[in-house]
Amino acid sequence: MKPIATAALAVLALAGCGIGVGGDGGQAPVVPAAGSGIAGAAAGTRATWQVLDLGSGSVLSAESMPGLAGDPAYRDRLMAFRLVDLQVASLGQQPGSFGRQDDELAQTVAAPGFYLGAFEVTRGQWRRLAGSAPWEGMPGPSAADAGRDDLPATGLSAELVRAALGRWSARLALPQPWQWEAGARAGTATAFPWGDDVRASVAGRYAATADTGGALLPVGSLAANPLGLHDLCGNAWELVADGSVRGGSWADALVLARPANRALPDPALAHPAFGVRLVLRP
């Protein structure tokens, strides 16, 4: 693992990136009340999908999600979580493979099933969770994107995310590092979930990075990995439970978007390229 300063977060300088919450902060968060049914609705099921309603706090199970790609509700009021049930997960990379670093030891681990968000948390969802807009006033996407609530919520820090999730009685959590990487890899052992091809014509189908267009995109704009999870490579760096960030960003080279790559920022650092993807704990 390396300090964030050596991860070369291209274009976006780390200095002066404090949280800048807008005056009205969006709508107030809805906090699920005790006994709201989140645990009961999800307990004991191994359904492929779970859908959390951020308005009511209820959870519904489904075996397929045909409306996920086009329904704007899944970028706002609803959050979809995919079962990752690999039994054994490959982590790290083999020596000599593309971009591999010494701390990315290739290994397999037992991987009990868990539910990982299909998308990075969007701006609209973050407003519902936390009632704030930390991306406002930060450098990054163009002014034309200012009103897009389907973009990833950025300007986050590990401390900010933990504070927001405390309101949800620990039903939502930051993924553990192995959970994030297992979900990103989706059972593969290559440098990327689509394989080892680093040509922009191929990587650009799946990953928003500086090498494939250099723009922050609405969640789900590009192709999903084999599990149906989007944007785990590029778009926004994603905070995980150990305080590291994973997956690279729209402003960074493709090599930093490898699932094995990780960087360790200050947990209080709210950076314009830092977002988050959550796990649902039934």
C-alpha positions, -999 to 999 in steps of 0.1 A, spaced: 0 0 0 13 35 -9 6 70 4 -18 89 -17 8 114 -26 27 88 -46 -4 76 -64 -2 105 -88 -38 116 -87 -33 134 -120 -48 169 -127 -64 172 -93 -41 187 -67 -45 175 -31 -38 209 -16 -68 230 -5 -95 204 -10 -115 209 21 -152 201 22 -174 228 7 -210 221 15 -236 241 -3 -258 265 16 -290 246 14 -273 212 14 -301 195 -6 -330 177 10 -328 164 46 -318 128 51 -344 102 59 -332 80 88 -347 45 90 -366 40 123 -360 11 146 -379 -19 134 -383 -4 99 -379 -39 84 -344 -36 68 -331 -66 87 -363 -86 85 -368 -80 48 -333 -92 38 -325 -118 65 -323 -154 54 -325 -146 17 -299 -153 -10 -316 -134 -37 -294 -121 -64 -304 -85 -58 -315 -64 -28 -330 -29 -34 -330 -4 -5 -356 24 -6 -339 55 8 -373 71 14 -389 44 35 -359 23 46 -375 -9 33 -356 -36 13 -370 -57 -15 -354 -88 -30 -352 -97 -67 -336 -123 -89 -331 -99 -118 -330 -61 -123 -341 -54 -159 -348 -18 -152 -314 -10 -136 -298 5 -166 -325 30 -176 -346 38 -145 -334 71 -129 -349 60 -95 -318 37 -91 -297 69 -92 -318 87 -66 -343 71 -42 -334 35 -47 -301 17 -42 -295 -17 -59 -271 -42 -43 -258 -73 -61 -250 -106 -43 -213 -114 -46 -211 -150 -37 -178 -164 -51 -169 -188 -23 -132 -181 -32 -119 -148 -45 -87 -139 -64 -69 -108 -50 -38 -90 -61 -19 -97 -94 7 -121 -107 43 -109 -109 51 -94 -143 15 -85 -151 4 -50 -162 12 -24 -136 17 -49 -108 33 -35 -76 51 -53 -48 22 -49 -23 -3 -66 -47 4 -102 -37 -16 -127 -58 -37 -148 -34 -70 -164 -30 -93 -159 0 -125 -174 13 -152 -150 3 -185 -154 21 -214 -138 3 -222 -101 6 -242 -74 -12 -223 -47 -30 -238 -16 -46 -243 -18 -84 -232 18 -87 -211 44 -69 -233 64 -46 -248 93 -67 -252 129 -57 -289 124 -54 -284 94 -31 -258 112 -10 -282 141 -4 -308 116 9 -282 99 31 -264 129 45 -283 160 35 -251 177 21 -233 184 -12 -196 182 -5 -187 183 -42 -199 219 -44 -171 244 -48 -145 217 -56 -125 215 -88 -134 186 -111 -162 181 -136 -173 210 -158 -198 236 -148 -222 220 -173 -224 190 -150 -234 210 -119 -270 199 -119 -265 162 -127 -275 142 -96 -267 109 -114 -230 117 -112 -210 100 -84 -210 119 -52 -174 132 -48 -155 155 -24 -158 127 2 -135 115 29 -135 84 50 -146 104 80 -174 121 62 -188 88 49 -187 71 83 -205 101 99 -232 98 72 -236 61 76 -240 63 113 -275 76 107 -284 44 90 -279 21 120 -250 3 103 -272 -13 77 -251 4 51 -213 2 54 -181 8 36 -169 -24 19 -140 -42 34 -109 -42 11 -114 -78 1 -151 -72 -6 -144 -43 -29 -117 -62 -48 -137 -94 -50 -167 -74 -64 -145 -55 -89 -128 -87 -102 -160 -106 -104 -142 -140 -103 -114 -130 -127 -77 -131 -120 -65 -107 -148 -54 -71 -144 -89 -59 -152 -123 -76 -150 -125 -75 -188 -90 -91 -192 -55 -77 -198 -62 -56 -228 -52 -20 -221 -61 -5 -255 -83 26 -251 -107 11 -276 -113 -19 -253 -108 -4 -218 -130 26 -227 -160 4 -229 -157 -3 -191 -135 24 -175 -136 62 -173 -100 73 -169 -76 99 -183 -66 73 -209 -101 66 -221 -117 100 -223 -110 119 -191 -145 127 -180 -166 120 -149 -197 101 -162 -231 94 -148 -231 61 -130 -238 31 -152 -228 49 -184 -203 22 -193 -205 -16 -195 -208 -36 -163 -183 -63 -151 -194 -100 -152 -215 -95 -120 -234 -66 -134 -215 -40 -113 -206 -7 -129 -177 18 -127 -154 -1 -104 -126 9 -127 -123 46 -131 -149 73 -128 -143 81 -90 -119 67 -65 -139 46 -40 -133 47 -3 -132 14 16 -133 4 52 -95 5 59 -94 41 47 -78 33 14 -92 43 -20 -96 19 -49 -104 19 -86 -88 51 -99 -107 81 -114 -116 99 -145 -85 121 -140 -59 93 -136 -41 68 -158 -57 35 -165 -30 17 -146 -44 31 -113 -78 17 -121 -67 -19 -117 -87 -37 -90 -54 -46 -72 -42 -10 -69 -48 10 -38 -37 42 -22 -39 54 14 -50 91 20 -55 109 52 -89 98 65 -99 134 69 -90 144 33 -121 153 13 -108 151 -23 -127 161 -54 -120 126 -70 -131 105 -40 -165 88 -40 -179 57 -24 -197 24 -31 -216 8 -2 -224 -27 10 -258 -36 24 -257 -56 56 -290 -76 59 
